[in-house]
Amino acid sequence: MLSTDTVMELQCFHTWFADHAHRNAAHIRPIPFAELSNWKFEDTTGNLVHDSGRFFSVRGLRVRTGRHPDRPWSQPIIDQSEIGILGILVKEFDGVLHCLMQAKMEPGNCNGFQLSPTVQATRSNYSGVHGGRQVPYVEYFRMPFAHRVLADVLQSEQGSWFYRKRNRNMVVEVTDDIEVRDGFCWLSVGQLHELLSVDDLINMDARSVLACLPVAGAALTGVRGFEGEPFRSALLDSFDEDRGALHDAGHIRSLLADARVRHEVDACLVGLDEIQGWKMSADRLSHESGRYFEVMAVDVRTGSREIRGWTQPMIRSRGQGLAAFLVKRIGGVLHALVNVKAEPGFVDGVELAPTVQCTPDDHEGTPASSRPRFLDEVLQAPAESIRFDTVLSDEGGRFFHTRSRHLVVEVEADGDLTVPDDFCWLTAQQLNALMRHCHYVNIQARSLTACLQSLLREPGRS
């Protein structure tokens, strides 16, 4: 165990992290559905459910949209009504904000351990339904009002794979001494920004919570002007609410409200045995085309979690995802192009998404008119225009070895880029402000916004 309130340099962090992962190695293997323990396919619906009736289930979803009423579809989806806690404890050391992060094993992580929030737990986990060890530090988030709450907002999860799933994204500041338990460490916001450039290190839940941090309290800490660095200077201005944005807040709210009216999404839960176009085998439920994603199962053996072993269903993407922002300097202020995107699992049908959010392999060989807008511009972007490029993992508790390439691509300020009505240029400050509200910015855009914030970091400074 580290001593109370120990902070570390990044070189020490990498050594500590590798040692912790080595000492707590887990064994995860895909298994046939028949080997699932305490899970079953219901006789009446075909739904894949836990014997306790808790945790989550895999059900069917039938979808019809107002935009394409003649093209309904059905699919498996995770139904998890419980609202989990994603919480980061923060504290200042010598005037620098630090986050208490956890080296956490999740069965879907391609590399075993990744950095997660201080607490990342479902209600079933922290209320002890599994009968395992208590979740460390959860008391700070279940009773946060004794401390300073910097962020506390219900945010959506992946709208294509979760049905109306929400998690409570929280940042709680403490001033008292905190005992640092095994598997936890203090890292500055600047250090976390630097670590975002490492593939598959900071997990998706941590990225979501970091993006919800108020900008003035996090991304701008210690940041100065960037003489001779026009991109980073424009990015710094993008976080300043007093600098010129192309659209005001009222325009953005109206854009989103109008889209929620226009993009009618009729998504209805059905039995898993009612979905069409999917085929079941002994170890997976997959689409007949071989695209999109599949439902599979894993056996987990570990000593680092609340319980030492379990089995569970998971979703695995059939290809690497892509989340990309096109960014542009408008009046000297950097703006990101967001897409007003409908997904069947959203509570409100529509949220703000990255410029491009898709699995490119799903669109191989499709006509240009059917491909996601701006996909080709992103994939064919010249190297000198790419500001951020890292492959990061999706949430490892439900998704198996599912990863997305995170890209920030700058386009010419005076370039000829036609922007459709369901896209909008926003500053980084506007994105951050929208994250103080529920269901405005989707998880892929929050993840990418954390990456955008990391570009403010001065090289060599943490």
N, C-alpha and C positions, 0 to 999 in steps of 0.2 A: 504494500500500500504506500502511495506517495504521502509525504507529510502534508499537514494542513496548508491550503492555499499555495501549493507549489505551482510555479509557472515554468515553462521550458522554452529553449530555443528550438527552431525547426529541426536542426540536425539531431538534437536529443529526442525530439518527438518521433522522427522516423525510426530511430533505434528502439525507442519504447514501444511504438506501435507494432513493429515487426516482431519484437519479443513477445508481446501480449498475444498476437495472433498465433505465434508458434506454440506457446504454452497452452492455448485454449483451442487447438485445432478441432474442427468439427468434421463429421462424415455425413455427407448428404448424397443420397442416391435416388434416381427416379425408380418408381415401382409401379406395378400394375394396380389398377383400382381395387382389385380383390384383396390386396395386402394392406389397404387402409384400415387403421384401427380406430374405432369409435366414430367412423363415418359410414354413411350408407346412401345408396340411391333409393329414394322413396318409391314404393310400389305404385302409388296413385299418380305421381307427377313426373317421376324420373329425376327430380331435383337431388343434388348431392348435398347432404346436410350432416351436421354433427349431432351425435346422440344426445348431447346436453341441450340442444336447441339454441345454443349460444355461439359465439365466435362469428362465423359467417356461413353462407351457403352459396352454391352455384346453381343458378336458375336460368330459365329462358326469358328472353325479352323480344317482344314483337314491336317493330318500329315502323311508323309511317310519318313522313314529313310533309308540310304544306308546300314546300318548294318542289318536291318530286313525289306527288301523291300516287303516281303510277308505278313507283319503284319501292314498295315496302320490302323489309328484310327482317330476319330474325337471327338471334345469336345467343350464346351463353353470356352470362354476366354475373359478377359477384354482388351478392346482396348482403350488406353488413350495416345494419341500422345503428349500431353503437357508435357514439362519437368518441374518438380516441383523443389522447393528449399528446401533442408534439410541443415540448417545452424546452427552452434553453434558459438556464440560470446565467446571469451576467454579473460581473463585478469589475470595478476599476482597480487596477494596480498601477501606482505611480501615474495616475491620470489617464491611463489607457484602458479602454473597455476590453475585457476578456470574457470568453464564453466557456462554460464547463461542458466539454464534449465527451462523448462515450464511444469507445471502440466496441462496436456491436456486431455480433454474428447474426446474419439472417440467412435462412435457407436458400433464398433466391439469388444472393450475391454471387457473382461470378468468381470473386476472389475471397470469399469467406467473410472477412471483417471489413467494415467501412466505418467512417466517422458519422455518428448519429447525434441527434439532440440529447440533452441531459436525460430527458424522459421521452420515450417513444413507446406508447402502450395503449392498447384498447381497454375499454372498461372491463372486459372479461379478464384481461391480464392483471390490471392493478386492483381489481376487487377479489382476485384469488380464485376464480372459477376453476383454473387448472390445478389448484392445490399446491402450487410451487412457492418459490421464495418471493418476498415482497419486492416491488419495483423500487429501486433506490431513488430518493429525492422527490418522489411523487407528491409528498405532502406540501411542497412549495407551490405546486400547481393546483392541487385540490383546495388549498386554503391560501390563495395568493395575496390576499388583501393586507396582510401584515407587512408586506414589502411593496416596493414600487413596481407597478405593472407597466412595462413599456409597450407591449403589444398583446392583444387578446382578441382573436377573431376566428370565427368559423369559416374554414376554407374547404373548397371542393377537392376531391381526388380525381383520378383519371376518369373522364366522363364516358369513355368508350368501353371501359372494363368494370367500372363500379356503378351500381345503381344508387344514385342520390347519396353517395358516401360523403361525409364531412368529418373533418378533424379540427380540433381546437388548437390553433397555432398561437403559442404564448412565448413571451419573453419577460422574465421576472428578474429585477435587479435586487441584489442583496448587498449588504455592507458588513455583515458579521462574518466571522470565520466559518468556512465550510470544510468539513473533513472530506478529503479527496479519496474516494474509494477505488479499489482495484478496477482498472479498465476505464478510468475517467482522467481527464487532464484539462487544465486551463490553457486556452489558446486565444491570442488577440484576434480581433476582427480582421486586422491586416494579415495575420498569419493564415487565417481561414481563406481569405481572398487569394493568397498565394497558392494554397493547397487546392483551390478549385481548378487550377491548371493541370492537376494530376488526374489521369484517367481513373475512374471508379474508386475515388477515395472518399469524397464527401457525399453522403447519401442524399436521396431526393427529399426526404423529410427535413433534413438539416438545411438544404438549400431553400426549401419553402419558408421555413421559419426565418432564416437570415434575410430573405427578401422582404419580410414583413417588419423588420426592424425599422423604426423611424430613421430616415436618412441622416438627419442632423446628428443623431446619436451614434451612428455607426460608420457609414460609408465616407463621411466627410471628416472623421476624426483625424486630425493631424495633416489633412490634405492642404497643399498650398497651390498656388498658380503654377502652370506648366509653360514656362517661357520656351518658345521654339518647338512646342509639341501641340500642333493645332488640333489633332483629334482628341487628346486627353483634355485640353482646355475647353473644347466644345462639350465634352462629356461632363466636365465639372460644372459648366454653365447649365447643363441639362438637369442637374440636381438642385438648381437654385430656383425657388418658386418665384423669385422676382425677375427672372429673365424671361424673354419673350417665348411663349409657346404658340404654335400655330392655331390651336383650338383651346377655348376655355373649358372649365370644368362642366358648365351647363351643357355645352355641345356634346361632350363625351357621354354624360349621363343620358341625354336624349337619344344619342346614337344607339346606346345599349338598350334602352327601353323600347325604341322603335323596332330594333332587331328582334326583341323578344315577342313583340306582337306579330311581326312578319314571318319569323321562322317558327311556324307551328310544328312542334315535335310531339307526336302522340306515341309515347313509349309505355307499353303495358307488360307487366310481368306475367309470364305463362310458365307452364311446366317445361322442364328441360326436354322432355320427350315430344314436345310440340314444335320445336324449332325445325326449320327446313333448310336444306343445303349443308347439313353437318352430318358427319359419320362417326360412329363410336367403334373403337377397338378395345382391346384388353387394357391398354395403357394410355389412351388419349382420346379426346373428343376434338376433332379437327374439321376444318372447312373442306368441302369436296374439291375446291380449286387448288388446295395446298397453300393458300395465302392466308393473310391476316394473323390469326393466333390459334392456339390450341389449349385445351385444359388437360393437365397431367397431374401426377401425384408424386410425392417424395417421402422418403423416410429420413429422419433427422436424428443424429446422435451428437450431443454436445454437453460440455460441462459448464458453459459460460452463460446459460440462460436460466430463466426462472425454474424450468424443469429440464431434465437431462435428455429426454427423448420423446418424439412424437411423430405422427404422420399427418399429412394434410394435402389437399388439392392445391394446385397453383396454376397460373396462366403463364404461357410462354409465347412470346412474339415470334413470328416466323422470319423476321428480318430485323436488322438494326434500324431504330427509329431516327428521326431527324427533327430537331427543334431549332429554328433559325430566326433571328431578327435581321431584317434589312434596316440599316441605320443611315441617316442622312443629316448633314448640317443645314439647318434652315435658319437664316438670319444669324449664323454663327453658333447656334445652339443645337446640340445633337438631339435628334428625334428617332424613335424606333417605330417601325410600321407594324401595327397590331391588326389582327384579323378578328372580326366579330364572328365567332364560330359556334355552331350548334353541335351538341353531342347528346346522345340519347340518355345518358345517365345523370345529366345535370338537373338540379332541383328547379332551376329557372330556364332550362332549355338552351341558353346561350351565355357564353362568357367571352372575355377578351383572351385571345390566344396569340402565340407567336405568328410572325409573317407566314412561316411554313411549319406545319406540324403534321407529320405523316410517317409512314414506313415506305421509303422509296421503292423497295422491291415489289410492293403491292401494285405499283403503277407501271411496272416494266411492260413495254409493248402496247400501252394504251394510247389512244389518239391525244394530241396536244389539248384538245378541247375538254378532255376528261381528266387531265392531270391537275394536281393542286396548283393554284396560281402562284407564280414566282418560284416554283420548285426548280425549274431549269436555270433561272438566274442565280439561285443559291448554289446549285451543284456545279455550275460552270464558272463560278466567280474566280477571277485571277487571284493568285496567292497574295499579292500586295494589297488587296482590298479586305482580306480576312483579318479581323481584329481579335477574335477568340475562336478556338477550335479544340474542343476536348470531348471525349466520349465519357458519358456519365451514366450511372445505373438508375433504373427505375426502382421503385420501392421493393425491397427484397423480401418482405414478409408475405407478399401475395404473387409476385412476378418472378419467374425463374430465368436467370441469365438474360434479362431483358434490359437493353441498353439503348441510349440515344446519343447521337452526335449533336453537340451543342455548338452552334455557329453564330457569330456576329459578323456580318458582312457590310462594309460601308459602300454606299453608292455615291456617285458624283452629285454634288449639290445642285448643279445645273443640268443634270442628266434628264433624259426624256423617259420618265417612268410613269406609265399610266396607272393610277390607283383606283380600283373599283370602289363602289359605294360601301361595301362591307369591310373596308380597310380604313385605317386612320393613323395619322402620325401623332405620337405622344412623346413628351419628354420623359426622362427617367423619374423626375420628381412627380409627374402626374401618375405614372405607373405605381410608384411607391405610395402615393396618397390613396389610390384606389384600393390598395391592399389592406387598408384599414376598414374596409367594408366587406361583408360576406358576398361571395359568389360573383365578384366582378372580374377577377383575373384568374385564369385557370392555372393548374399546377405546373404545366410546361412553361407558361410565360413567367410564373414566379421563379422557377428554377433558372430560366434564362436571364431574368432580371438580376438575380444574385451574381451570375457570371458577368453581366454588364457592370455591376457595381465593382467587381474585382479589378476591372481595368483602370480604376482610379489609383490603385496602389502604385507607389513609386518603386521602380526596380531597386532591390537591395534594402527596402524598408519594410518592416513588419508592423 
